Amino acid sequence: MSKLSSPLKALISAPFAKPNTLPTNPQVFSVYQRLRQEADAKKVGRSAWLTLSTAATMTMNSPASLAELYRLATSPSAERAEAVKTAELMREIGLKCIGFNGVPRTINCLGAFRASLPPEVVDSLSTKPTRIPNQENINSIIARGDSLWDSIYHPFSTKLVAKLASSHPDLPVHILNHEYGALFADPPSLPAGAKVGRVLTSIVAVACLRSQTGVGPQVISHVFGLRKAYEDDSAQADGEFPVEGGEWLASDEGNMWLLESVDSIVEALGKGEGSTFAPGMIKSKL
């Protein structure tokens, strides 16, 4: 295999190209703490504030901050089983972020996140994949995707599929089957603690998209998607679990708190310069 020249390697690693993950900022830990305190005061459970914080941090590409968030979410006296469940939930949220942020940031964050965990937690994490398609499960994957899509976008779900197909015939095929069916909808056999569920999946969507900037229409769609989880009772469907404070988060006041909480994480990690998702390359700063 040919080697990369020194000038080429230097160009790839040029500071203006921002090639590295985002280091943590001491300020973000206090932001996580404040969000936890606010959530407690508003009777929003740990799963919800941890989900929004994990998804926003993944979007900002800051694996070191994920380690700080995990440390806050697991008390020193927590039993191993509880610590493992927290890690499994954060990993599953990170996987779902692929559908909004793309594969690279999830690779960056989940790899470093695993390396930051205590060895006894790593040893207890599931190693069995749950999303391998085969002849026996492919129809159920498609059905789960269609069901989740309808729940989020009804009464415009069919119209939206047609609009996407007009852009490219395979666009809705990929989104419904590979994103909603295979990724966003929970497979039936997840390890303990890893199930994200209908409500938290909408929170993942809102947090990722808000952290990106430039995708306001999609933020609106998934804010409505969170609301519809309670309007159509999909939040209480078979296999779902109660999300403490979820119904409040689906209200105007709760939506505002959710968005402002994400904004505070972006502000802290971005040091006031906004999102790292696509900030542009400015050579003049070299």
C-alpha positions in Angstrom: 0.0 0.0 0.0 1.3 3.4 -0.9 2.1 5.9 1.9 0.7 9.3 2.4 3.1 12.1 1.8 4.0 14.4 4.7 2.3 17.4 3.0 -0.8 15.4 2.4 -0.9 14.2 6.1 -0.3 17.8 7.2 -3.2 19.0 5.1 -5.5 16.3 6.4 -4.6 17.3 10.0 -4.6 21.1 9.4 -6.2 23.0 12.4 -8.6 24.9 10.1 -10.1 21.5 9.0 -10.9 20.7 12.7 -10.0 17.0 12.3 -10.2 16.0 15.9 -13.0 15.3 18.3 -14.0 18.1 20.7 -12.4 18.0 24.1 -14.5 18.4 27.1 -15.0 21.7 28.8 -15.1 22.0 32.6 -18.2 24.1 32.2 -20.2 21.3 30.6 -20.2 19.2 33.8 -21.9 22.0 35.7 -24.4 22.3 32.8 -25.2 18.6 33.1 -25.6 19.0 36.9 -27.9 21.9 36.4 -30.0 20.0 33.9 -30.3 17.1 36.3 -31.4 19.5 39.1 -33.9 21.2 36.8 -35.2 17.8 35.7 -35.7 16.7 39.3 -37.6 19.9 40.1 -39.8 19.5 37.0 -40.3 15.7 37.8 -38.5 14.7 34.6 -36.9 11.4 35.1 -33.3 10.4 34.6 -33.9 8.6 31.4 -35.1 11.7 29.7 -32.4 14.2 30.8 -29.7 11.6 30.2 -31.1 11.0 26.7 -31.2 14.6 25.6 -27.7 15.2 27.1 -26.2 12.1 25.5 -27.7 12.9 22.0 -26.6 16.6 22.2 -23.1 15.6 23.3 -22.8 13.0 20.5 -23.8 15.6 18.0 -21.1 17.9 19.3 -18.6 15.1 18.8 -17.2 15.2 22.4 -16.5 11.7 23.6 -14.6 13.0 26.7 -17.8 14.8 27.7 -19.8 11.6 27.4 -17.5 10.1 30.1 -18.3 13.1 32.3 -22.0 12.6 31.7 -21.8 8.9 32.6 -19.9 9.8 35.8 -22.7 12.2 36.8 -25.4 9.7 35.9 -23.9 6.9 38.0 -23.4 7.4 41.7 -20.2 6.0 43.2 -22.3 3.6 45.2 -24.3 2.4 42.2 -24.4 -1.4 41.9 -22.7 -2.9 38.8 -26.0 -3.9 37.2 -27.3 -0.3 37.4 -24.0 1.1 36.1 -24.1 -1.4 33.2 -27.8 -0.4 32.4 -26.7 3.3 32.2 -23.9 2.5 29.8 -26.1 0.3 27.7 -28.7 3.1 27.4 -26.1 5.6 26.4 -24.6 3.2 23.8 -28.1 2.6 22.3 -28.8 6.4 22.2 -25.4 6.8 20.5 -26.3 4.2 17.9 -29.6 5.9 17.1 -27.7 9.1 16.6 -26.4 7.6 13.3 -29.7 8.3 11.7 -29.3 12.0 12.4 -25.6 12.7 12.7 -24.1 10.0 10.4 -21.8 7.1 11.2 -18.4 8.9 11.9 -19.4 10.8 15.1 -21.0 7.6 16.5 -17.8 5.7 15.8 -15.7 8.4 17.5 -17.9 8.7 20.5 -18.9 5.1 21.2 -15.3 3.9 20.9 -13.9 6.4 23.3 -16.9 6.0 25.6 -16.3 2.3 26.0 -12.6 3.0 26.7 -13.6 5.4 29.5 -15.8 2.9 31.3 -14.7 0.9 34.4 -13.3 -2.5 33.4 -16.1 -4.3 35.3 -18.7 -2.4 33.4 -17.0 -3.1 30.0 -16.9 -6.8 30.9 -20.6 -6.8 31.5 -21.7 -5.0 28.3 -23.7 -7.0 25.7 -21.6 -8.3 22.8 -24.5 -9.8 20.9 -25.8 -7.8 17.8 -29.6 -7.4 17.7 -30.2 -5.9 14.2 -28.9 -8.5 11.8 -31.6 -8.9 9.1 -32.6 -12.3 7.9 -35.5 -14.1 6.2 -37.3 -14.6 9.4 -37.2 -11.0 10.8 -37.1 -8.8 7.7 -40.9 -8.3 7.6 -41.1 -7.4 11.2 -38.3 -4.8 10.7 -40.2 -3.2 7.9 -43.4 -3.3 9.9 -41.7 -1.6 12.9 -40.4 1.1 10.6 -43.8 1.8 9.0 -45.4 1.9 12.5 -42.9 4.4 13.9 -43.1 6.5 10.8 -46.9 6.7 10.9 -46.8 7.5 14.6 -44.4 10.4 14.1 -45.8 11.9 10.9 -49.5 11.1 10.8 -51.7 12.4 9.1 -49.0 13.4 6.6 -47.0 10.2 6.6 -48.1 9.0 3.1 -47.8 12.5 1.6 -44.3 12.8 3.0 -43.2 9.4 1.5 -44.4 10.6 -1.9 -42.5 13.9 -1.5 -39.3 12.1 -0.5 -39.7 9.7 -3.4 -39.9 12.6 -5.9 -36.4 13.7 -4.8 -35.1 10.1 -5.2 -37.1 6.9 -5.4 -34.9 5.2 -2.9 -34.9 8.0 -0.4 -38.0 6.9 1.5 -37.0 3.2 1.0 -33.8 3.8 2.9 -35.3 6.1 5.5 -38.3 3.8 6.4 -36.5 0.5 6.2 -33.0 1.2 7.3 -33.4 4.2 9.6 -36.8 3.8 11.1 -37.2 0.0 10.9 -33.7 -1.2 11.5 -32.3 1.6 13.7 -34.8 3.9 15.4 -37.4 1.3 16.3 -36.1 -0.9 19.1 -35.5 -4.5 18.1 -37.2 -7.0 20.4 -34.2 -8.5 22.1 -32.1 -5.7 23.6 -30.0 -6.1 26.7 -31.3 -4.9 30.1 -31.4 -1.1 30.2 -30.8 -0.6 26.5 -34.3 -0.1 25.3 -34.9 3.6 24.3 -38.5 3.4 23.3 -40.9 5.6 21.4 -40.7 8.7 23.6 -36.9 8.8 24.2 -36.3 8.2 20.5 -38.2 11.4 19.7 -36.0 13.2 22.3 -32.9 11.8 20.6 -34.2 13.2 17.3 -34.9 16.7 18.7 -31.6 16.9 20.6 -29.5 15.8 17.6 -31.2 18.0 15.1 -31.3 21.1 17.4 -27.6 20.6 18.0 -26.8 20.6 14.3 -28.4 23.8 13.3 -29.7 24.4 9.7 -32.5 21.8 10.0 -35.4 23.7 11.6 -38.1 21.9 9.6 -36.9 18.6 10.9 -36.8 19.9 14.5 -40.4 20.9 14.1 -41.3 17.5 12.7 -39.8 15.7 15.6 -41.2 18.1 18.2 -44.6 17.1 16.8 -43.4 13.5 16.8 -42.8 13.7 20.6 -46.3 15.2 21.1 -47.9 12.5 19.0 -46.4 9.8 21.1 -49.0 10.8 23.7 -51.7 11.9 21.4 -51.9 8.5 19.7 -51.0 6.4 22.8 -48.0 5.0 21.1 -46.1 5.9 24.4 -48.3 3.3 26.1 -48.1 0.7 23.4 -47.1 -2.9 24.2 -43.4 -3.1 25.0 -43.1 0.6 25.9 -42.3 1.8 29.4 -43.3 5.0 31.3 -41.0 7.9 30.8 -41.2 10.1 33.9 -42.0 13.6 32.8 -42.5 12.5 29.2 -46.0 13.9 28.9 -44.8 17.3 30.3 -41.9 17.3 27.8 -44.5 16.9 25.1 -46.2 20.2 26.1 -45.2 23.7 25.0 -43.4 24.4 28.3 -41.6 21.0 28.1 -40.6 21.5 24.5 -39.1 24.8 25.4 -37.1 23.3 28.3 -35.9 20.5 26.0 -34.7 22.8 23.3 -33.1 25.3 25.8 -31.4 22.4 27.6 -29.8 21.2 24.3 -28.8 24.8 23.6 -27.0 25.0 27.0 -24.9 21.9 26.2 -24.0 23.3 22.7 -23.1 26.6 24.3 -20.9 25.0 26.9 -19.1 22.6 24.6 -18.8 25.1 21.7 -17.5 27.8 24.1 -20.0 30.2 22.7 -19.1 29.5 19.1 -22.1 27.3 18.4 -22.4 23.8 17.0 -19.4 21.8 15.8 -21.5 19.8 13.4 -20.8 21.9 10.3 -19.1 25.2 11.4 -17.1 25.6 8.2 -13.4 25.9 7.7 -11.8 29.3 8.2 -8.2 29.4 7.0 -7.7 33.0 8.1 -7.6 31.7 11.7 -4.4 29.8 11.0 
